[in-house]
Amino acid sequence: MSQEKNEMFESEWSKEREREKQLASGLDTAEKALKVESEELQKSKSELICLYNEVHNLPGESESKDHFLIACDLLQRENSELETKILNLNEPNFGKHKFKAQKEEREEL
């Protein structure tokens, strides 16, 4: 009976380790994708600021400039919202370190 329980626990432990590996792999993939998106967002933000400055310095009718400046302001707000989302998605990384620590503790046992 003890042997059966031992085999059952080993089987469950093996399944749990495999699941942890899959979760860690998925998390790494998500982090890489998030990093790429963050870099693209920063690049877009820089381009947006350059365009904003160019439009602001253009000679011409103020109505046309105002239209572009309003559109630019809207894009900047949207950009800020996206940055906030990225920060919120990045926040669970603290849990990843906790997850790794728990995994290491179990492996020591």
Backbone as a chain_set.jsonl record, in Angstrom:
{"seq": "MSQEKNEMFESEWSKEREREKQLASGLDTAEKALKVESEELQKSKSELICLYNEVHNLPGESESKDHFLIACDLLQRENSELETKILNLNEPNFGKHKFKAQKEEREEL", "coords": {"N": [[0.829, -1.195, 0.0], [1.917, 1.244, 0.776], [3.833, 1.502, -1.193], [2.205, 1.873, -3.441], [1.02, 4.35, -2.877], [3.291, 5.93, -2.883], [4.103, 5.693, -5.577], [1.902, 6.891, -6.761], [2.099, 9.527, -5.766], [4.564, 10.243, -6.886], [3.914, 10.168, -9.587], [1.977, 12.214, -9.742], [3.58, 14.349, -8.937], [5.412, 14.417, -11.009], [3.724, 15.12, -13.147], [2.991, 17.649, -12.263], [5.45, 18.996, -12.314], [5.927, 19.006, -15.077], [3.81, 20.586, -15.917], [4.521, 23.001, -14.679], [6.843, 23.578, -16.127], [5.736, 24.037, -18.655], [4.151, 26.274, -18.091], [6.126, 28.114, -17.334], [7.53, 28.326, -19.724], [5.546, 29.427, -21.368], [5.2, 31.858, -20.058], [7.708, 33.043, -20.436], [7.655, 33.35, -23.225], [5.518, 35.144, -23.47], [6.6, 37.344, -22.111], [8.717, 38.038, -23.815], [7.301, 38.812, -26.098], [5.92, 40.971, -25.035], [8.043, 42.675, -24.467], [8.931, 43.277, -27.06], [6.661, 44.612, -28.035], [6.665, 46.791, -26.303], [9.048, 48.068, -27.041], [8.402, 48.772, -29.671], [6.331, 50.52, -29.141], [7.691, 52.584, -27.82], [9.271, 53.485, -29.928], [7.293, 54.391, -31.681], [6.266, 56.415, -30.128], [8.402, 58.225, -30.029], [8.55, 58.928, -32.746], [6.068, 60.138, -32.998], [6.337, 62.376, -31.344], [8.307, 63.779, -32.741], [6.905, 64.335, -35.128], [4.854, 65.894, -34.075], [6.28, 68.134, -33.198], [7.244, 69.031, -35.682], [4.829, 69.696, -37.023], [3.898, 71.658, -35.337], [5.742, 73.663, -35.78], [5.328, 74.354, -38.4], [4.788, 76.738, -40.994], [1.787, 78.499, -41.795], [-1.794, 78.107, -42.097], [-3.559, 78.462, -39.09], [-5.761, 76.913, -38.485], [-5.421, 74.477, -39.829], [-3.132, 73.581, -38.572], [-4.109, 73.359, -35.964], [-5.915, 71.257, -36.261], [-4.171, 69.095, -36.805], [-2.667, 69.155, -34.446], [-4.593, 68.559, -32.512], [-5.276, 65.962, -33.3], [-2.827, 64.776, -32.835], [-2.605, 65.084, -30.055], [-4.671, 63.369, -29.27], [-3.597, 60.94, -30.143], [-1.372, 60.825, -28.481], [-2.602, 60.514, -25.987], [-3.782, 58.014, -26.362], [-1.474, 56.533, -26.675], [-0.388, 56.806, -24.111], [-2.282, 55.361, -22.669], [-1.809, 52.818, -23.7], [0.811, 52.428, -22.804], [0.322, 52.303, -20.06], [-1.18, 49.949, -19.957], [0.798, 48.135, -20.735], [2.574, 48.38, -18.584], [0.922, 47.378, -16.566], [0.604, 44.754, -17.458], [3.164, 43.894, -17.213], [3.582, 43.88, -14.523], [2.897, 41.386, -13.162], [5.287, 39.997, -13.247], [6.649, 39.974, -10.893], [5.471, 37.911, -9.562], [6.499, 35.804, -10.999], [9.109, 35.475, -10.099], [8.591, 34.62, -7.53], [7.297, 32.247, -8.153], [9.438, 30.803, -9.297], [11.085, 30.571, -7.049], [9.497, 28.983, -5.368], [9.42, 26.677, -6.906], [12.112, 25.918, -6.872], [12.391, 25.343, -4.167], [10.756, 23.07, -3.94], [12.156, 21.316, -5.57], [14.432, 20.931, -4.094], [13.512, 19.383, -2.054]], "CA": [[0.0, 0.0, 0.0], [2.823, 2.384, 0.829], [4.453, 1.59, -2.522], [1.2, 2.432, -4.342], [0.915, 5.784, -2.577], [4.533, 6.543, -3.33], [4.03, 5.774, -7.033], [0.874, 7.876, -7.088], [2.664, 10.85, -5.496], [5.595, 10.498, -7.888], [3.222, 10.455, -10.842], [1.395, 13.554, -9.611], [4.685, 15.3, -8.87], [5.942, 14.497, -12.369], [2.758, 15.908, -13.921], [3.075, 19.037, -11.792], [6.699, 19.564, -12.84], [5.73, 19.246, -16.509], [2.917, 21.748, -16.016], [5.322, 24.176, -14.323], [7.722, 23.866, -17.265], [4.909, 24.624, -19.705], [3.777, 27.622, -17.663], [7.326, 28.959, -17.395], [7.798, 28.564, -21.146], [4.526, 30.371, -21.833], [5.493, 33.157, -19.461], [8.869, 33.593, -21.142], [7.193, 33.77, -24.553], [4.707, 36.351, -23.292], [7.503, 38.44, -21.745], [9.441, 38.457, -25.02], [6.348, 39.542, -26.942], [5.658, 42.235, -24.355], [9.227, 43.513, -24.65], [8.903, 43.749, -28.449], [5.597, 45.618, -28.122], [7.109, 47.972, -25.569], [10.041, 48.749, -27.875], [7.681, 49.378, -30.787], [5.584, 51.643, -28.587], [8.646, 53.667, -27.591], [9.646, 54.006, -31.245], [6.136, 55.15, -32.171], [6.159, 57.63, -29.313], [9.445, 59.148, -30.5], [8.126, 59.435, -34.049], [4.928, 61.016, -32.762], [6.853, 63.636, -30.796], [8.963, 64.481, -33.858], [5.851, 64.858, -36.007], [4.176, 66.961, -33.339], [7.151, 69.314, -33.266], [7.25, 69.512, -37.064], [3.539, 70.338, -37.307], [3.822, 72.868, -34.516], [6.631, 74.673, -36.36], [4.976, 74.628, -39.796], [4.092, 77.996, -41.271], [0.531, 78.253, -42.496], [-3.043, 78.414, -41.413], [-3.634, 77.901, -37.747], [-6.814, 75.895, -38.449], [-4.815, 73.205, -40.237], [-2.238, 73.174, -37.489], [-4.928, 72.936, -34.831], [-6.444, 69.928, -36.579], [-3.094, 68.129, -36.605], [-2.286, 69.132, -33.037], [-5.643, 67.83, -31.793], [-5.087, 64.544, -33.63], [-1.612, 64.344, -32.15], [-2.948, 64.951, -28.638], [-5.445, 62.131, -29.125], [-2.662, 59.825, -30.278], [-0.545, 60.775, -27.275], [-3.424, 59.917, -24.926], [-3.886, 56.581, -26.652], [-0.153, 55.996, -26.394], [-0.273, 56.72, -22.654], [-3.114, 54.24, -22.234], [-1.097, 51.587, -24.058], [1.935, 52.292, -21.876], [-0.24, 51.856, -18.788], [-1.51, 48.529, -20.111], [2.051, 47.378, -20.736], [3.06, 48.339, -17.208], [0.064, 46.466, -15.817], [0.917, 43.394, -17.88], [4.51, 43.595, -16.753], [3.552, 43.78, -13.073], [2.921, 40.02, -12.637], [6.622, 39.407, -13.258], [7.052, 39.746, -9.516], [4.981, 36.573, -9.267], [7.367, 34.834, -11.665], [10.231, 35.208, -9.211], [8.03, 33.824, -6.442], [7.058, 30.942, -8.755], [10.728, 30.132, -9.419], [11.552, 30.249, -5.703], [8.712, 27.841, -4.91], [9.854, 25.53, -7.692], [13.417, 25.519, -6.362], [12.174, 24.72, -2.864], [10.229, 21.724, -4.156], [13.204, 20.481, -6.143], [15.359, 20.599, -3.019], [12.907, 18.306, -1.26]], "C": [[0.872, 1.257, 0.0], [3.494, 2.609, -0.529], [3.49, 2.23, -3.522], [1.052, 3.933, -4.134], [2.139, 6.521, -3.089], [4.526, 6.726, -4.852], [3.014, 6.824, -7.476], [1.412, 9.301, -6.893], [3.745, 11.21, -6.518], [4.98, 10.857, -9.235], [2.634, 11.866, -10.826], [2.483, 14.618, -9.621], [5.29, 15.502, -10.258], [5.023, 15.335, -13.259], [2.844, 17.384, -13.549], [4.341, 19.715, -12.311], [6.567, 19.891, -14.324], [4.85, 20.47, -16.726], [3.674, 23.036, -15.693], [6.252, 24.567, -15.469], [6.942, 24.541, -18.388], [4.52, 26.053, -19.354], [4.964, 28.577, -17.755], [7.665, 29.301, -18.844], [6.812, 29.58, -21.718], [4.777, 31.77, -21.31], [6.677, 33.816, -20.155], [8.481, 34.11, -22.523], [6.402, 35.069, -24.462], [5.586, 37.552, -22.945], [8.272, 38.953, -22.96], [8.535, 39.268, -25.935], [6.053, 40.913, -26.349], [6.831, 43.195, -24.528], [9.256, 44.101, -26.061], [7.85, 44.841, -28.605], [6.005, 46.912, -27.437], [8.125, 48.768, -26.389], [9.374, 49.446, -29.057], [6.898, 50.605, -30.322], [6.504, 52.836, -28.346], [9.068, 54.312, -28.909], [8.519, 54.869, -31.81], [5.998, 56.466, -31.419], [7.188, 58.664, -29.771], [9.067, 59.767, -31.839], [6.982, 60.431, -33.898], [5.386, 62.374, -32.238], [7.536, 64.448, -31.895], [7.927, 65.102, -34.79], [5.11, 66.018, -35.353], [4.99, 68.248, -33.432], [7.201, 69.896, -34.674], [5.968, 70.264, -37.395], [3.436, 71.658, -36.558], [4.649, 74.004, -35.124], [6.32, 75.004, -37.819], [4.36, 76.019, -39.949], [2.774, 77.672, -41.98], [-0.659, 78.564, -41.622], [-3.099, 77.715, -40.057], [-4.717, 76.83, -37.647], [-6.255, 74.523, -38.815], [-3.907, 72.668, -39.143], [-3.041, 72.64, -36.311], [-5.49, 71.534, -35.05], [-5.384, 68.854, -36.322], [-2.697, 68.023, -35.136], [-3.315, 68.387, -32.194], [-5.5, 66.33, -32.045], [-3.867, 63.981, -32.904], [-1.866, 64.157, -30.656], [-3.739, 63.671, -28.378], [-4.537, 60.905, -29.215], [-1.768, 59.697, -29.048], [-1.319, 60.17, -26.104], [-3.541, 58.408, -25.117], [-2.566, 55.879, -26.341], [0.044, 55.823, -24.885], [-1.09, 55.558, -22.109], [-2.43, 52.91, -22.535], [0.101, 51.358, -23.141], [1.459, 51.795, -20.522], [-0.587, 50.378, -18.851], [-0.251, 47.67, -20.074], [2.609, 47.28, -19.327], [2.241, 47.37, -16.373], [0.331, 45.018, -16.189], [2.276, 42.96, -17.358], [4.557, 43.364, -15.25], [3.589, 42.347, -12.554], [4.294, 39.365, -12.666], [7.158, 39.194, -11.852], [6.63, 38.344, -9.096], [5.861, 35.498, -9.887], [8.529, 34.466, -10.757], [9.778, 34.357, -8.031], [7.811, 32.398, -6.927], [8.365, 30.159, -8.848], [11.258, 29.713, -8.049], [10.81, 29.034, -5.161], [9.154, 26.575, -5.628], [11.193, 25.016, -7.172], [13.293, 24.843, -5.005], [11.695, 23.282, -3.022], [11.297, 20.793, -4.712], [14.229, 20.081, -5.087], [14.832, 19.457, -2.166], [13.086, 17.01, -1.993]], "O": [[0.578, 2.221, -0.708], [3.697, 3.746, -0.957], [3.905, 3.037, -4.354], [0.968, 4.696, -5.096], [2.03, 7.606, -3.66], [4.899, 7.786, -5.355], [3.24, 7.553, -8.442], [1.208, 10.171, -7.74], [3.825, 12.356, -6.961], [5.47, 11.743, -9.935], [2.781, 12.617, -11.79], [2.324, 15.668, -10.243], [5.638, 16.621, -10.635], [5.496, 16.165, -14.035], [2.778, 18.258, -14.414], [4.304, 20.881, -12.704], [7.04, 20.933, -14.778], [5.112, 21.287, -17.608], [3.484, 24.05, -16.364], [6.429, 25.752, -15.749], [7.42, 25.497, -18.999], [4.553, 26.94, -20.207], [4.82, 29.715, -18.202], [8.043, 30.431, -19.151], [7.198, 30.481, -22.463], [4.591, 32.754, -22.027], [6.65, 35.015, -20.431], [8.925, 35.18, -22.939], [6.588, 35.979, -25.269], [5.343, 38.657, -23.43], [8.457, 40.16, -23.118], [8.949, 40.289, -26.483], [5.948, 41.9, -27.077], [6.631, 44.396, -24.714], [9.566, 45.279, -26.242], [8.106, 45.871, -29.229], [5.723, 48.002, -27.935], [8.069, 49.997, -26.429], [9.732, 50.571, -29.405], [6.818, 51.605, -31.034], [6.135, 53.973, -28.636], [9.206, 55.532, -28.996], [8.764, 55.947, -32.352], [5.657, 57.496, -31.999], [6.871, 59.848, -29.886], [9.234, 60.968, -32.05], [6.937, 61.446, -34.592], [4.865, 63.408, -32.656], [7.363, 65.665, -31.97], [8.059, 66.258, -35.193], [4.781, 67.005, -36.011], [4.449, 69.317, -33.711], [7.201, 71.116, -34.844], [6.013, 71.346, -37.98], [2.943, 72.651, -37.092], [4.289, 75.173, -34.993], [6.986, 75.853, -38.412], [3.523, 76.43, -39.146], [2.678, 76.669, -42.687], [-0.549, 79.188, -40.567], [-2.736, 76.548, -39.913], [-4.612, 75.929, -36.814], [-6.584, 73.524, -38.176], [-3.909, 71.478, -38.831], [-2.705, 71.607, -35.731], [-5.531, 70.723, -34.124], [-5.667, 67.83, -35.7], [-2.422, 66.93, -34.641], [-2.953, 67.665, -31.266], [-5.591, 65.526, -31.117], [-3.885, 62.849, -32.422], [-1.397, 63.187, -30.06], [-3.505, 62.976, -27.389], [-4.692, 59.951, -28.453], [-1.445, 58.587, -28.623], [-0.76, 59.403, -25.32], [-3.418, 57.633, -24.169], [-2.552, 54.768, -25.81], [0.581, 54.809, -24.438], [-0.651, 54.853, -21.2], [-2.468, 51.987, -21.721], [0.375, 50.225, -22.746], [2.114, 50.958, -19.901], [-0.319, 49.635, -17.907], [-0.236, 46.605, -19.457], [3.069, 46.215, -18.915], [2.792, 46.623, -15.565], [0.288, 44.141, -15.326], [2.499, 41.778, -17.095], [5.48, 42.717, -14.754], [4.273, 42.101, -11.561], [4.446, 38.259, -12.146], [8.016, 38.339, -11.632], [7.35, 37.668, -8.361], [5.956, 34.393, -9.353], [8.898, 33.297, -10.651], [10.507, 33.47, -7.586], [8.103, 31.444, -6.206], [8.399, 28.975, -8.514], [11.816, 28.625, -7.903], [11.422, 28.151, -4.56], [9.25, 25.513, -5.012], [11.385, 23.806, -7.047], [14.006, 23.881, -4.72], [12.168, 22.384, -2.326], [11.338, 19.613, -4.364], [14.828, 19.009, -5.177], [15.601, 18.664, -1.624], [12.653, 15.963, -1.511]]}, "num_chains": 1, "name": "protein.A"}
